[in-house]
Amino acid sequence: MQTVQTVTGRVDVETLGTTLMHEHLLVGWPGWEAEAMADRAARGDHRARCVEHMRELHAHGLRTLVDPCPIDLGRDVELMAEVAQASGVHIVCATGLYKEDEGAPVYFRFRTHWGDALGEMTELFVRELTEGVGETGIRAGVIKVATGVGRITPYEETVLRAAARAHRETGAPITTHTDQGTMGPQQLELLLGEGVPAHAIVIGHSCGASDVHYHLEMLDRGATLGFDRFGLEILHPDRERLAVLIGLLGLGFERQLVLSHDTVWCWRGRAPKLPAELLPHWKPTYVFETIVPRLRAAGVADAKIRTMLEENPRRYFRGEPAAEAISASG
Ligand SMILES: [Zn+2]
């Protein structure tokens, strides 16, 4: 039996079911600890909100959720375990570090100048994948890396290389953050160069680009692309995400695409005041309520939708290539 590491233990990969590959129960920008008291006071509310979202999602058929919160964004794996237990939805948590401009605690940045950062990060990621996060005993099941707009900084490059090495030691798959539809092909190039097979890589937030050349370049190399920011119209119009997605599905790339929203359900510290009118659709059920019906209306077969929501996550965690992945000539 092949298994996947979730926050509540290993589960049979065949039981993953419908999976959202990129949502966040809780996020805190580095520094949230300054509001630790308010954060502790809000923990019960956070837990209740997460369980409520999970119940809504369960009613839509969701059975597994990947929360790729990296080490430095307020990750709380114990909250994830409580929510998984209360809701019956599997949660896979991540090890890994965020992009330099919004993460990169000084500790890790300093180590890149004055230590063996690559070795130390690799060791840390492997430990979180094989022994557990801190003293919780809760193990990560996926490795998260991230880059900012238009370049990969030396710090981010170190994180990517450490992730690749941790993958080679453990077999855990890698999921990435990209900004504004840039640097996906460069992330892929770097990871492939470090010996990570393409089928173990999801290039996240690929729906932030509308130039199909960007997507084809990565699909032709065998990577899976995250169309995982549906509803985040403040960053990129859903209409364009859909147009590209429908086009790629029309070409037969359904085995290399996964869907999600990148929603954040709770914030550590004080929650940012996001104007609701700017994000009317940014909720974790939007794919099921709106995107799937729109795909059907555009003529996308149910089988292709199931492939993206069920089969691809399963194959990613099984560590299996998409056998029928289309090549450039296909
Ligand atoms: Zn995210």
Boltz pocket constraint, residues with backbone or C-beta under 6 A from the ligand:
constraints:
  - pocket:
      binder: B
      contacts: [[A, 22], [A, 24], [A, 68], [A, 177], [A, 262]]
      max_distance: 6.0
